[in-house]
Amino acid sequence: MSESLTAFELLLQIDQRCRELAADLPSQPIRQDRWSGIGFRLGEHWYVAPMGEVSEVLHEPRFTQLPGVKTWVKGVANLRGRLLPIMDLAGFFADQEPGHEPSALRKQRRVLVVEYKEVFAGLMVDEVYGLQHFAQNSLQALPANALSATMAGFVSGHFQREQSWQVFSPFALAQSQDFMHVAV
């Protein structure tokens, strides 16, 4: 290199050498249409809620119990100045039909925050498995006898992997009269 080069000219030469020696980027695979949702578990069943239907996922917050409500209404928590009713989702289904059990006390329990129209609620689930991605065209309908009458209104199909991930709609739950009727 010549000593007469200005700093700028030297930088241009370095830039040119870097571009000549740079490897090409790997080719991008063809992007499939993906369906994404929040995976969670209730008992022995795996569910996935559409991304747009869950505002956030929380560790189980401290909450204040309320008198005169059903057993699956755990209480209310203060979430950044807003009162968040905490509902045990497994307890709700246990109340609706036999065979479901309320969530057990475990460190893995999480709360899915749902905000739909005037409903702002936290759904307590046994465990959250984070963001799940599926090929859009792999959504399958469930056989007619695969769901109980209670669950049928909230599950719209499933994705199959190691286990079946049932597509659960918190927005459908928020529109349910049974879910909205919390008083004893």
N, C-alpha and C positions, 0 to 999 in steps of 0.2 A: 504494500500500500504506500501510496505517496504521502509524504508529510504535508503536502500543500492542500490536502483535502480539508474542507471545513467540517465542522462537527455535523452539520446537516447532511452533507454529501456522504459522510461516513455512515450515518444512520440509514440513508437510502441504499447504500451498498449492502449493508447488513440485512436490511429488509428484503432486498432482491435475492440474496443468497438463501435466506430462510424460506422464501416462497418457492425457489427452485428445488430445495431439498425436502420440503414438506411432503408428507405422504397424503394421498387422497383420503378423504373421509370414507368410511364404509358405506356401502349403499344402504339406503333405508328400506326396510321391508314394507310391503304394501300394508297400509294401515287398515285394519278391520274395524268395522263399527263396533264399539265396545259399550257394554252396559256396566255401570259402576254403582255400587251401593255399599252400605255399612253392614258388615256381617256381625251377627250376634247369635247367642244361644239361649234358649229357654228349655231347661231340663235336658232331654236327649234330642232335641230338635234344633236344627240350624236354620236361621232365617237371614235374609238380606233385605234391607230397607233401601228404597231408591235414594240416591244422594240428595236430591232436592227436597226430600221429606224429613230429613234430620238436620236441625240447625247446628247442633254440637253434641259432643259426647263428654260426659263428666264422670269423675270418680263419684262415688255415692256421697252426696253432700250431707251436712248436718241438717236435720229437719225437725220441725216441731209437730208433734202429733195433734190431731184434731178430734174433738168429740163429735159423736153423732154421724160418723161416716162409715162406709163399708170397710171391711178389714183390709182390702187391697189398696186403699188410699192410705199411704204411709204418713203423709203430713205435708207441710209446706216448707220450702227452703228459700232463703234469700239469695237470689242470683243477680248480683250487680244491681241491687236496689229493686228488683222485681220479684214478686212472690211466685215461686214455681211449685205447683202441686206435684208431689212425687207419687206415682202410681206403680204398684208392683204388677207388671204385665202378666207374669205367670199366675199371680193371685187373682187377677181379673178373670183369666180363663178358668181357673179352678172354681171360682164363684159361679161361672156360667154353666159349667158342666163337669161331672165327675171325671176323674182320670188325670186331670192337670193338678200339679202341686205348686204352692207358692214358692218363690225363690228362697233358697237356703241362705243363711248368713255366710258370706264368703268375701274374701278380699277382692276377688275378680269382678264382683258386681259393678255394673256401670249404669249410668242414666243417659238415655237418648232424649235430647230436648226436641220437642215438636212444637212448631208454631204454625198453626193453620187457622186462618180467619180469626175468630175470637178465642180460639183454644190455644193456651200456652201451658204445656204440661211436660213433665219428665217421666219417661217410661223406664222403670228399673228392670234390667235384664240380668241374667246370670253371668254373662261374659261377652265381651266385644272382641271381634277378630279383625277389626280395622277395615280398611277399604278393600273390597273384593271386585275384581274385574272379570267379566264374562263376555264371550262373543255374543253380540246381539241376537244372532240367528239361532243360538243354542237354547233359548227360552222354550220350555216345554209346558204344555198344559198338564195338570195333575188329573189322574183318574178320578171319576166322580165319587168313588167311595174312599178316596185317600184322605179326605178332610172331614172333620166333624162339622156339624151345622154351624157352630159358633165360629170356627176358623175360616169357613168358606167365604165369608164376607170380607175377609182381610187379606187373603192369599190369592194371588193372581196367576201363579204358575211356579215353576222351579227350574233351577239350573243344576245339572248333574256333574259332580266331581267325585272325590272319594266318598262324599255323602251328598245327599240332596239338600240344596240351598233353596228354601221356599221364599218366594218374593212376598214380603209382608208390607202392607201399606199403612204407615202411621196416620196418614190423612184419612183413610177409610175408617180407621179406629176413632179418630177425632169427630167423625160425623155420626158415630153410633150412639143411639139413645141409651143403650145399656151402659156404655162407657161414661156418658155425660151424667147419668143418674147416680150420684155418689152418696147421697144421704141414705141413712138406715131407715 
